[in-house]
Amino acid sequence: MFTIYGVPLSIHVRKVIVAALEKRLEHNVEVVFPFDPPPGWRDLSPTGKIPALKHGALTLADSSVIVAYLEKRFAELPLYPSDPAQYARALWFEEYVDSQIAPDVIGLFHQKVLGPMLHKKEPDAAVVRQLLQEDLPPKLDYLEASLDGEYFAGGRMSVADITLASDLTNFHYLGCTLDAARHPNLLAHFKRMLGRESFRKAMAAEQPFAERMGLDRGFLQKAA
C-alpha cells in the first residue's frame, strides 16, 4: 500500500492514479492543494508541486518518476512496451504531452477556473484565444498524425496514452472539445481511454471536486 498526494483533478495526479489503477495496486489518495500545502510538504515534494508519493520509507515527486517507479517495483500489468524502440516511443510521447500539451491546458485552467476562483480575476480573453487557436492546435496535429493505430506505442495502452487522456480530461472539463474533423483519431482515442475501467474509477472519485469547482462534465455523460 502506498499513498498518492495531490488533488485528483490535477492532470499529473490523475496520471499517477490511473497508472496505479491500471496495475491494480492498492493505494490511498491524500488530498493536497499546492497553493495551501500542509506542514512539511517540501519534504515530500521538494518543488512544492503535485503529485508526490510515499511508499514505506521512500518518497518521490514528479508524475513521470512515480509511474516509472511503480513500473519497476510492480512489474505485472506493464505500462511500458518491452521492445526498446516502442519503449522509447512511449517515453517520448509521455514527455511531449507533459512538456507541450500540459502547460497549455494548465494555462487554460488557470485562466478559466483558478484565476476567477482564487483571485477573483476574470480570464484574459487574448490569452485564452492564443492558447486555443494558436498554441494547442498544431501540437494536437502532431499527435493526431503520430497515433499508431489505437494507441501510441507497442500496439497497446501505455503510459503515453494515460498521459494524453489525463490532459484532455481537463481540457474537456473547461468546456473545450477536440475538433472531430481535424483530430478524429485523437477524439476516438480519448473516448477509448475514458471507457477503460481505470479512468471510470478515477473519474468517479474526482467528481465531487469537479462539481465543487463548477466544471463542465457533459463530456462524461456522452462517454457513458
Secondary structure, 3 states (H helix, E strand, C coil): CEEEECCCCCHHHHHHHHHHHHCCCCEEEECCCCCCCCCCHHHHCCCCCCCEEEECCEEEECHHHHHHHHHHHCCCCCCCCCCHHHHHHHHHHHHHHHHHHHHHHHHHHHHHHHHHHHHCCCCCHHHHHHHHHHHHHHHHHHHHHHCECCECECCECCHHHHHHHHHHHHHHHCCCCCCCCCCHHHHHHHHHHHCCHHHHHHHHHHHHHHHHCCCCCHHHHHHC
